[in-house]
Amino acid sequence: MLINHDTRRTLDSVVDLLNTDLDGLPALRGFAERHEINGIGALGEQDLAAVRSIRDRLTQVFDAPAAPTAAGLLNALVAEAGTTPRLTNHDGHPWHVHYFAPGASLAEHLAADGGMALAFLLVEGELERLRRCAAPDCGRAFVDLSRNRSRRYCDGRTCGNRLHVAAYRARRREAGD
């Protein structure tokens, strides 16, 4: 499956949004800065509430039991965001498509671009790549972009390694070592 650079970056921002607490305006500003989302103006409490709402809706897409449910959720999300595809090459980036309207709020930006990135996965029959970490105490969201769709953990160096070490120690205890 080929995913262009912009779609990959947007999927990364969707995953980060799903895994971020957003416990206040500093967290929201930090999220926007991490993902280089500009042109959104000053952020206020109404933006925080709106982005939390979009996060909840994106979570529903991520956790949808089947493609028809996800498609319905995505159709509503991008329609309400006022999706307006346009070509741009801002800030030294090569030509790419933005799906949010000029002057869109942060929530509209995330709904339009995030919704479209998830829609591209659905169209390609790749919705099963939207996953939750298999570690029992984690559950963080991630997109499995491995070639054989075998990724099980949000981060193999933390969750995956922790579970592998625990399994190894349990085997050693069983063996009487």
PyMOL commands that place a pseudoatom at each C-alpha (Angstrom):
pseudoatom trace, name=CA, resn=MET, resi=1, chain=A, elem=C, hetatm=0, pos=[0.000, 0.000, 0.000]
pseudoatom trace, name=CA, resn=LEU, resi=2, chain=A, elem=C, hetatm=0, pos=[1.378, 3.361, -1.001]
pseudoatom trace, name=CA, resn=ILE, resi=3, chain=A, elem=C, hetatm=0, pos=[0.626, 6.284, 1.264]
pseudoatom trace, name=CA, resn=ASN, resi=4, chain=A, elem=C, hetatm=0, pos=[1.914, 9.679, 0.224]
pseudoatom trace, name=CA, resn=HIS, resi=5, chain=A, elem=C, hetatm=0, pos=[3.874, 11.847, 2.621]
pseudoatom trace, name=CA, resn=ASP, resi=6, chain=A, elem=C, hetatm=0, pos=[0.996, 14.214, 3.426]
pseudoatom trace, name=CA, resn=THR, resi=7, chain=A, elem=C, hetatm=0, pos=[-1.451, 11.415, 4.170]
pseudoatom trace, name=CA, resn=ARG, resi=8, chain=A, elem=C, hetatm=0, pos=[1.165, 9.743, 6.394]
pseudoatom trace, name=CA, resn=ARG, resi=9, chain=A, elem=C, hetatm=0, pos=[1.741, 12.967, 8.323]
pseudoatom trace, name=CA, resn=THR, resi=10, chain=A, elem=C, hetatm=0, pos=[-2.008, 13.428, 8.723]
pseudoatom trace, name=CA, resn=LEU, resi=11, chain=A, elem=C, hetatm=0, pos=[-2.447, 9.848, 9.939]
pseudoatom trace, name=CA, resn=ASP, resi=12, chain=A, elem=C, hetatm=0, pos=[0.348, 10.494, 12.446]
pseudoatom trace, name=CA, resn=SER, resi=13, chain=A, elem=C, hetatm=0, pos=[-1.479, 13.585, 13.694]
pseudoatom trace, name=CA, resn=VAL, resi=14, chain=A, elem=C, hetatm=0, pos=[-4.768, 11.655, 13.996]
pseudoatom trace, name=CA, resn=VAL, resi=15, chain=A, elem=C, hetatm=0, pos=[-3.033, 8.943, 16.046]
pseudoatom trace, name=CA, resn=ASP, resi=16, chain=A, elem=C, hetatm=0, pos=[-1.338, 11.570, 18.213]
pseudoatom trace, name=CA, resn=LEU, resi=17, chain=A, elem=C, hetatm=0, pos=[-4.683, 13.319, 18.733]
pseudoatom trace, name=CA, resn=LEU, resi=18, chain=A, elem=C, hetatm=0, pos=[-6.312, 10.057, 19.817]
pseudoatom trace, name=CA, resn=ASN, resi=19, chain=A, elem=C, hetatm=0, pos=[-3.452, 9.371, 22.240]
pseudoatom trace, name=CA, resn=THR, resi=20, chain=A, elem=C, hetatm=0, pos=[-3.170, 12.912, 23.694]
pseudoatom trace, name=CA, resn=ASP, resi=21, chain=A, elem=C, hetatm=0, pos=[-4.977, 13.937, 26.889]
pseudoatom trace, name=CA, resn=LEU, resi=22, chain=A, elem=C, hetatm=0, pos=[-5.723, 17.517, 25.785]
pseudoatom trace, name=CA, resn=ASP, resi=23, chain=A, elem=C, hetatm=0, pos=[-6.030, 18.508, 29.422]
pseudoatom trace, name=CA, resn=GLY, resi=24, chain=A, elem=C, hetatm=0, pos=[-5.926, 22.219, 28.649]
pseudoatom trace, name=CA, resn=LEU, resi=25, chain=A, elem=C, hetatm=0, pos=[-4.972, 24.939, 26.191]
pseudoatom trace, name=CA, resn=PRO, resi=26, chain=A, elem=C, hetatm=0, pos=[-1.196, 24.393, 26.600]
pseudoatom trace, name=CA, resn=ALA, resi=27, chain=A, elem=C, hetatm=0, pos=[-1.663, 20.764, 25.513]
pseudoatom trace, name=CA, resn=LEU, resi=28, chain=A, elem=C, hetatm=0, pos=[-3.757, 21.877, 22.541]
pseudoatom trace, name=CA, resn=ARG, resi=29, chain=A, elem=C, hetatm=0, pos=[-1.147, 24.456, 21.516]
pseudoatom trace, name=CA, resn=GLY, resi=30, chain=A, elem=C, hetatm=0, pos=[1.581, 21.836, 21.908]
pseudoatom trace, name=CA, resn=PHE, resi=31, chain=A, elem=C, hetatm=0, pos=[-0.336, 19.453, 19.666]
pseudoatom trace, name=CA, resn=ALA, resi=32, chain=A, elem=C, hetatm=0, pos=[-0.765, 22.140, 16.965]
pseudoatom trace, name=CA, resn=GLU, resi=33, chain=A, elem=C, hetatm=0, pos=[2.939, 23.039, 17.164]
pseudoatom trace, name=CA, resn=ARG, resi=34, chain=A, elem=C, hetatm=0, pos=[4.101, 19.396, 17.039]
pseudoatom trace, name=CA, resn=HIS, resi=35, chain=A, elem=C, hetatm=0, pos=[2.167, 18.902, 13.841]
pseudoatom trace, name=CA, resn=GLU, resi=36, chain=A, elem=C, hetatm=0, pos=[3.048, 22.302, 12.358]
pseudoatom trace, name=CA, resn=ILE, resi=37, chain=A, elem=C, hetatm=0, pos=[-0.601, 23.305, 12.015]
pseudoatom trace, name=CA, resn=ASN, resi=38, chain=A, elem=C, hetatm=0, pos=[-0.568, 26.988, 11.225]
pseudoatom trace, name=CA, resn=GLY, resi=39, chain=A, elem=C, hetatm=0, pos=[-3.059, 29.602, 10.135]
pseudoatom trace, name=CA, resn=ILE, resi=40, chain=A, elem=C, hetatm=0, pos=[-5.470, 28.737, 12.935]
pseudoatom trace, name=CA, resn=GLY, resi=41, chain=A, elem=C, hetatm=0, pos=[-5.141, 31.928, 14.949]
pseudoatom trace, name=CA, resn=ALA, resi=42, chain=A, elem=C, hetatm=0, pos=[-5.276, 32.185, 18.722]
pseudoatom trace, name=CA, resn=LEU, resi=43, chain=A, elem=C, hetatm=0, pos=[-6.706, 29.124, 20.429]
pseudoatom trace, name=CA, resn=GLY, resi=44, chain=A, elem=C, hetatm=0, pos=[-9.356, 29.399, 23.133]
pseudoatom trace, name=CA, resn=GLU, resi=45, chain=A, elem=C, hetatm=0, pos=[-11.529, 27.183, 25.285]
pseudoatom trace, name=CA, resn=GLN, resi=46, chain=A, elem=C, hetatm=0, pos=[-14.051, 26.805, 22.441]
pseudoatom trace, name=CA, resn=ASP, resi=47, chain=A, elem=C, hetatm=0, pos=[-11.258, 25.367, 20.262]
pseudoatom trace, name=CA, resn=LEU, resi=48, chain=A, elem=C, hetatm=0, pos=[-10.317, 22.920, 23.001]
pseudoatom trace, name=CA, resn=ALA, resi=49, chain=A, elem=C, hetatm=0, pos=[-13.920, 21.711, 23.279]
pseudoatom trace, name=CA, resn=ALA, resi=50, chain=A, elem=C, hetatm=0, pos=[-14.276, 21.454, 19.490]
pseudoatom trace, name=CA, resn=VAL, resi=51, chain=A, elem=C, hetatm=0, pos=[-11.022, 19.493, 19.084]
pseudoatom trace, name=CA, resn=ARG, resi=52, chain=A, elem=C, hetatm=0, pos=[-12.027, 17.131, 21.897]
pseudoatom trace, name=CA, resn=SER, resi=53, chain=A, elem=C, hetatm=0, pos=[-15.296, 16.528, 20.041]
pseudoatom trace, name=CA, resn=ILE, resi=54, chain=A, elem=C, hetatm=0, pos=[-13.419, 15.808, 16.798]
pseudoatom trace, name=CA, resn=ARG, resi=55, chain=A, elem=C, hetatm=0, pos=[-11.102, 13.473, 18.720]
pseudoatom trace, name=CA, resn=ASP, resi=56, chain=A, elem=C, hetatm=0, pos=[-14.150, 11.566, 19.998]
pseudoatom trace, name=CA, resn=ARG, resi=57, chain=A, elem=C, hetatm=0, pos=[-15.522, 11.266, 16.469]
pseudoatom trace, name=CA, resn=LEU, resi=58, chain=A, elem=C, hetatm=0, pos=[-12.183, 10.115, 15.046]
pseudoatom trace, name=CA, resn=THR, resi=59, chain=A, elem=C, hetatm=0, pos=[-12.007, 7.564, 17.856]
pseudoatom trace, name=CA, resn=GLN, resi=60, chain=A, elem=C, hetatm=0, pos=[-15.381, 6.206, 16.719]
pseudoatom trace, name=CA, resn=VAL, resi=61, chain=A, elem=C, hetatm=0, pos=[-13.990, 5.793, 13.198]
pseudoatom trace, name=CA, resn=PHE, resi=62, chain=A, elem=C, hetatm=0, pos=[-10.875, 4.092, 14.557]
pseudoatom trace, name=CA, resn=ASP, resi=63, chain=A, elem=C, hetatm=0, pos=[-12.959, 1.676, 16.585]
pseudoatom trace, name=CA, resn=ALA, resi=64, chain=A, elem=C, hetatm=0, pos=[-15.698, 1.109, 13.976]
pseudoatom trace, name=CA, resn=PRO, resi=65, chain=A, elem=C, hetatm=0, pos=[-16.605, -2.582, 13.671]
pseudoatom trace, name=CA, resn=ALA, resi=66, chain=A, elem=C, hetatm=0, pos=[-16.850, -2.518, 9.865]
pseudoatom trace, name=CA, resn=ALA, resi=67, chain=A, elem=C, hetatm=0, pos=[-16.278, -0.359, 6.790]
pseudoatom trace, name=CA, resn=PRO, resi=68, chain=A, elem=C, hetatm=0, pos=[-19.926, 0.728, 6.331]
pseudoatom trace, name=CA, resn=THR, resi=69, chain=A, elem=C, hetatm=0, pos=[-20.001, 2.153, 9.867]
pseudoatom trace, name=CA, resn=ALA, resi=70, chain=A, elem=C, hetatm=0, pos=[-16.643, 3.898, 9.370]
pseudoatom trace, name=CA, resn=ALA, resi=71, chain=A, elem=C, hetatm=0, pos=[-17.790, 5.271, 6.002]
pseudoatom trace, name=CA, resn=GLY, resi=72, chain=A, elem=C, hetatm=0, pos=[-20.915, 6.784, 7.508]
pseudoatom trace, name=CA, resn=LEU, resi=73, chain=A, elem=C, hetatm=0, pos=[-18.917, 8.386, 10.309]
pseudoatom trace, name=CA, resn=LEU, resi=74, chain=A, elem=C, hetatm=0, pos=[-16.306, 9.743, 7.881]
pseudoatom trace, name=CA, resn=ASN, resi=75, chain=A, elem=C, hetatm=0, pos=[-18.898, 11.087, 5.451]
pseudoatom trace, name=CA, resn=ALA, resi=76, chain=A, elem=C, hetatm=0, pos=[-20.556, 13.051, 8.238]
pseudoatom trace, name=CA, resn=LEU, resi=77, chain=A, elem=C, hetatm=0, pos=[-17.246, 14.272, 9.648]
pseudoatom trace, name=CA, resn=VAL, resi=78, chain=A, elem=C, hetatm=0, pos=[-15.804, 15.647, 6.411]
pseudoatom trace, name=CA, resn=ALA, resi=79, chain=A, elem=C, hetatm=0, pos=[-19.139, 17.109, 5.283]
pseudoatom trace, name=CA, resn=GLU, resi=80, chain=A, elem=C, hetatm=0, pos=[-19.570, 19.021, 8.543]
pseudoatom trace, name=CA, resn=ALA, resi=81, chain=A, elem=C, hetatm=0, pos=[-15.979, 20.258, 8.303]
pseudoatom trace, name=CA, resn=GLY, resi=82, chain=A, elem=C, hetatm=0, pos=[-16.793, 22.033, 5.049]
pseudoatom trace, name=CA, resn=THR, resi=83, chain=A, elem=C, hetatm=0, pos=[-14.181, 20.070, 3.151]
pseudoatom trace, name=CA, resn=THR, resi=84, chain=A, elem=C, hetatm=0, pos=[-12.725, 22.232, 0.392]
pseudoatom trace, name=CA, resn=PRO, resi=85, chain=A, elem=C, hetatm=0, pos=[-9.869, 20.497, -1.474]
pseudoatom trace, name=CA, resn=ARG, resi=86, chain=A, elem=C, hetatm=0, pos=[-7.197, 22.882, -2.721]
pseudoatom trace, name=CA, resn=LEU, resi=87, chain=A, elem=C, hetatm=0, pos=[-3.630, 22.607, -3.939]
pseudoatom trace, name=CA, resn=THR, resi=88, chain=A, elem=C, hetatm=0, pos=[-0.955, 24.456, -1.999]
pseudoatom trace, name=CA, resn=ASN, resi=89, chain=A, elem=C, hetatm=0, pos=[2.837, 24.617, -1.717]
pseudoatom trace, name=CA, resn=HIS, resi=90, chain=A, elem=C, hetatm=0, pos=[3.238, 26.724, 1.420]
pseudoatom trace, name=CA, resn=ASP, resi=91, chain=A, elem=C, hetatm=0, pos=[6.289, 27.034, 3.672]
pseudoatom trace, name=CA, resn=GLY, resi=92, chain=A, elem=C, hetatm=0, pos=[8.662, 25.397, 1.205]
pseudoatom trace, name=CA, resn=HIS, resi=93, chain=A, elem=C, hetatm=0, pos=[6.684, 22.146, 1.029]
pseudoatom trace, name=CA, resn=PRO, resi=94, chain=A, elem=C, hetatm=0, pos=[6.037, 20.656, -2.435]
pseudoatom trace, name=CA, resn=TRP, resi=95, chain=A, elem=C, hetatm=0, pos=[2.552, 20.759, -3.924]
pseudoatom trace, name=CA, resn=HIS, resi=96, chain=A, elem=C, hetatm=0, pos=[-0.014, 18.909, -1.847]
pseudoatom trace, name=CA, resn=VAL, resi=97, chain=A, elem=C, hetatm=0, pos=[-3.736, 18.952, -1.136]
pseudoatom trace, name=CA, resn=HIS, resi=98, chain=A, elem=C, hetatm=0, pos=[-5.365, 20.533, 1.895]
pseudoatom trace, name=CA, resn=TYR, resi=99, chain=A, elem=C, hetatm=0, pos=[-8.958, 19.530, 2.494]
pseudoatom trace, name=CA, resn=PHE, resi=100, chain=A, elem=C, hetatm=0, pos=[-9.876, 22.246, 4.967]
pseudoatom trace, name=CA, resn=ALA, resi=101, chain=A, elem=C, hetatm=0, pos=[-11.233, 25.616, 3.879]
pseudoatom trace, name=CA, resn=PRO, resi=102, chain=A, elem=C, hetatm=0, pos=[-9.048, 28.717, 4.164]
pseudoatom trace, name=CA, resn=GLY, resi=103, chain=A, elem=C, hetatm=0, pos=[-9.516, 30.235, 7.618]
pseudoatom trace, name=CA, resn=ALA, resi=104, chain=A, elem=C, hetatm=0, pos=[-10.714, 26.924, 9.098]
pseudoatom trace, name=CA, resn=SER, resi=105, chain=A, elem=C, hetatm=0, pos=[-10.516, 26.394, 12.841]
pseudoatom trace, name=CA, resn=LEU, resi=106, chain=A, elem=C, hetatm=0, pos=[-8.164, 23.783, 14.255]
pseudoatom trace, name=CA, resn=ALA, resi=107, chain=A, elem=C, hetatm=0, pos=[-11.091, 21.386, 14.746]
pseudoatom trace, name=CA, resn=GLU, resi=108, chain=A, elem=C, hetatm=0, pos=[-12.276, 21.873, 11.143]
pseudoatom trace, name=CA, resn=HIS, resi=109, chain=A, elem=C, hetatm=0, pos=[-8.707, 21.372, 9.930]
pseudoatom trace, name=CA, resn=LEU, resi=110, chain=A, elem=C, hetatm=0, pos=[-8.381, 18.102, 11.851]
pseudoatom trace, name=CA, resn=ALA, resi=111, chain=A, elem=C, hetatm=0, pos=[-11.823, 16.875, 10.808]
pseudoatom trace, name=CA, resn=ALA, resi=112, chain=A, elem=C, hetatm=0, pos=[-11.258, 17.598, 7.109]
pseudoatom trace, name=CA, resn=ASP, resi=113, chain=A, elem=C, hetatm=0, pos=[-7.669, 16.418, 6.688]
pseudoatom trace, name=CA, resn=GLY, resi=114, chain=A, elem=C, hetatm=0, pos=[-7.895, 13.614, 9.267]
pseudoatom trace, name=CA, resn=GLY, resi=115, chain=A, elem=C, hetatm=0, pos=[-11.214, 12.426, 7.901]
pseudoatom trace, name=CA, resn=MET, resi=116, chain=A, elem=C, hetatm=0, pos=[-9.860, 12.324, 4.363]
pseudoatom trace, name=CA, resn=ALA, resi=117, chain=A, elem=C, hetatm=0, pos=[-6.690, 10.459, 5.394]
pseudoatom trace, name=CA, resn=LEU, resi=118, chain=A, elem=C, hetatm=0, pos=[-8.802, 7.815, 7.120]
pseudoatom trace, name=CA, resn=ALA, resi=119, chain=A, elem=C, hetatm=0, pos=[-11.127, 7.742, 4.096]
pseudoatom trace, name=CA, resn=PHE, resi=120, chain=A, elem=C, hetatm=0, pos=[-8.160, 6.940, 1.844]
pseudoatom trace, name=CA, resn=LEU, resi=121, chain=A, elem=C, hetatm=0, pos=[-7.402, 3.894, 4.009]
pseudoatom trace, name=CA, resn=LEU, resi=122, chain=A, elem=C, hetatm=0, pos=[-11.012, 2.776, 3.850]
pseudoatom trace, name=CA, resn=VAL, resi=123, chain=A, elem=C, hetatm=0, pos=[-11.140, 3.181, 0.042]
pseudoatom trace, name=CA, resn=GLU, resi=124, chain=A, elem=C, hetatm=0, pos=[-8.012, 1.024, -0.272]
pseudoatom trace, name=CA, resn=GLY, resi=125, chain=A, elem=C, hetatm=0, pos=[-9.621, -1.698, 1.856]
pseudoatom trace, name=CA, resn=GLU, resi=126, chain=A, elem=C, hetatm=0, pos=[-7.076, -1.077, 4.592]
pseudoatom trace, name=CA, resn=LEU, resi=127, chain=A, elem=C, hetatm=0, pos=[-9.307, -0.102, 7.508]
pseudoatom trace, name=CA, resn=GLU, resi=128, chain=A, elem=C, hetatm=0, pos=[-7.950, -3.045, 9.524]
pseudoatom trace, name=CA, resn=ARG, resi=129, chain=A, elem=C, hetatm=0, pos=[-4.665, -1.151, 9.722]
pseudoatom trace, name=CA, resn=LEU, resi=130, chain=A, elem=C, hetatm=0, pos=[-6.295, 1.073, 12.349]
pseudoatom trace, name=CA, resn=ARG, resi=131, chain=A, elem=C, hetatm=0, pos=[-5.377, -0.687, 15.559]
pseudoatom trace, name=CA, resn=ARG, resi=132, chain=A, elem=C, hetatm=0, pos=[-5.169, -0.531, 19.328]
pseudoatom trace, name=CA, resn=CYS, resi=133, chain=A, elem=C, hetatm=0, pos=[-2.051, -1.638, 21.194]
pseudoatom trace, name=CA, resn=ALA, resi=134, chain=A, elem=C, hetatm=0, pos=[-2.256, -5.300, 22.243]
pseudoatom trace, name=CA, resn=ALA, resi=135, chain=A, elem=C, hetatm=0, pos=[-0.582, -4.605, 25.591]
pseudoatom trace, name=CA, resn=PRO, resi=136, chain=A, elem=C, hetatm=0, pos=[-3.269, -5.200, 28.235]
pseudoatom trace, name=CA, resn=ASP, resi=137, chain=A, elem=C, hetatm=0, pos=[-2.531, -1.969, 30.100]
pseudoatom trace, name=CA, resn=CYS, resi=138, chain=A, elem=C, hetatm=0, pos=[-2.144, 0.284, 27.064]
pseudoatom trace, name=CA, resn=GLY, resi=139, chain=A, elem=C, hetatm=0, pos=[-4.785, 0.456, 24.316]
pseudoatom trace, name=CA, resn=ARG, resi=140, chain=A, elem=C, hetatm=0, pos=[-3.169, 3.395, 22.504]
pseudoatom trace, name=CA, resn=ALA, resi=141, chain=A, elem=C, hetatm=0, pos=[-4.135, 3.900, 18.867]
pseudoatom trace, name=CA, resn=PHE, resi=142, chain=A, elem=C, hetatm=0, pos=[-1.738, 3.338, 15.974]
pseudoatom trace, name=CA, resn=VAL, resi=143, chain=A, elem=C, hetatm=0, pos=[-1.804, 2.732, 12.226]
pseudoatom trace, name=CA, resn=ASP, resi=144, chain=A, elem=C, hetatm=0, pos=[-0.133, -0.529, 11.231]
pseudoatom trace, name=CA, resn=LEU, resi=145, chain=A, elem=C, hetatm=0, pos=[1.858, 0.341, 8.133]
pseudoatom trace, name=CA, resn=SER, resi=146, chain=A, elem=C, hetatm=0, pos=[3.955, -2.826, 8.242]
pseudoatom trace, name=CA, resn=ARG, resi=147, chain=A, elem=C, hetatm=0, pos=[4.117, -4.724, 4.978]
pseudoatom trace, name=CA, resn=ASN, resi=148, chain=A, elem=C, hetatm=0, pos=[2.386, -7.821, 6.336]
pseudoatom trace, name=CA, resn=ARG, resi=149, chain=A, elem=C, hetatm=0, pos=[0.013, -6.036, 8.742]
pseudoatom trace, name=CA, resn=SER, resi=150, chain=A, elem=C, hetatm=0, pos=[1.596, -7.769, 11.742]
pseudoatom trace, name=CA, resn=ARG, resi=151, chain=A, elem=C, hetatm=0, pos=[2.251, -4.899, 14.134]
pseudoatom trace, name=CA, resn=ARG, resi=152, chain=A, elem=C, hetatm=0, pos=[0.611, -5.495, 17.518]
pseudoatom trace, name=CA, resn=TYR, resi=153, chain=A, elem=C, hetatm=0, pos=[1.984, -2.769, 19.772]
pseudoatom trace, name=CA, resn=CYS, resi=154, chain=A, elem=C, hetatm=0, pos=[1.931, 1.017, 19.669]
pseudoatom trace, name=CA, resn=ASP, resi=155, chain=A, elem=C, hetatm=0, pos=[5.685, 0.944, 20.291]
pseudoatom trace, name=CA, resn=GLY, resi=156, chain=A, elem=C, hetatm=0, pos=[7.761, -2.215, 20.105]
pseudoatom trace, name=CA, resn=ARG, resi=157, chain=A, elem=C, hetatm=0, pos=[10.441, -0.710, 22.319]
pseudoatom trace, name=CA, resn=THR, resi=158, chain=A, elem=C, hetatm=0, pos=[8.077, -0.054, 25.206]
pseudoatom trace, name=CA, resn=CYS, resi=159, chain=A, elem=C, hetatm=0, pos=[4.848, -2.066, 25.151]
pseudoatom trace, name=CA, resn=GLY, resi=160, chain=A, elem=C, hetatm=0, pos=[6.153, -4.884, 22.961]
pseudoatom trace, name=CA, resn=ASN, resi=161, chain=A, elem=C, hetatm=0, pos=[9.444, -5.223, 24.782]
pseudoatom trace, name=CA, resn=ARG, resi=162, chain=A, elem=C, hetatm=0, pos=[7.760, -5.067, 28.197]
pseudoatom trace, name=CA, resn=LEU, resi=163, chain=A, elem=C, hetatm=0, pos=[5.417, -7.943, 27.283]
pseudoatom trace, name=CA, resn=HIS, resi=164, chain=A, elem=C, hetatm=0, pos=[8.187, -10.016, 25.732]
pseudoatom trace, name=CA, resn=VAL, resi=165, chain=A, elem=C, hetatm=0, pos=[10.344, -9.620, 28.855]
pseudoatom trace, name=CA, resn=ALA, resi=166, chain=A, elem=C, hetatm=0, pos=[7.385, -10.544, 31.079]
pseudoatom trace, name=CA, resn=ALA, resi=167, chain=A, elem=C, hetatm=0, pos=[6.703, -13.664, 28.982]
pseudoatom trace, name=CA, resn=TYR, resi=168, chain=A, elem=C, hetatm=0, pos=[10.390, -14.633, 29.111]
pseudoatom trace, name=CA, resn=ARG, resi=169, chain=A, elem=C, hetatm=0, pos=[10.476, -14.256, 32.903]
pseudoatom trace, name=CA, resn=ALA, resi=170, chain=A, elem=C, hetatm=0, pos=[7.294, -16.313, 33.249]
pseudoatom trace, name=CA, resn=ARG, resi=171, chain=A, elem=C, hetatm=0, pos=[8.800, -19.104, 31.133]
pseudoatom trace, name=CA, resn=ARG, resi=172, chain=A, elem=C, hetatm=0, pos=[11.963, -19.027, 33.252]
pseudoatom trace, name=CA, resn=ARG, resi=173, chain=A, elem=C, hetatm=0, pos=[9.903, -19.280, 36.474]
pseudoatom trace, name=CA, resn=GLU, resi=174, chain=A, elem=C, hetatm=0, pos=[7.965, -22.200, 35.010]
pseudoatom trace, name=CA, resn=ALA, resi=175, chain=A, elem=C, hetatm=0, pos=[11.173, -23.957, 34.075]
pseudoatom trace, name=CA, resn=GLY, resi=176, chain=A, elem=C, hetatm=0, pos=[12.353, -23.553, 37.674]
pseudoatom trace, name=CA, resn=ASP, resi=177, chain=A, elem=C, hetatm=0, pos=[15.289, -21.249, 36.922]
for i in range(1, 177): cmd.bond("trace and resi %d" % i, "trace and resi %d" % (i + 1))
show_as sticks, trace
zoom trace
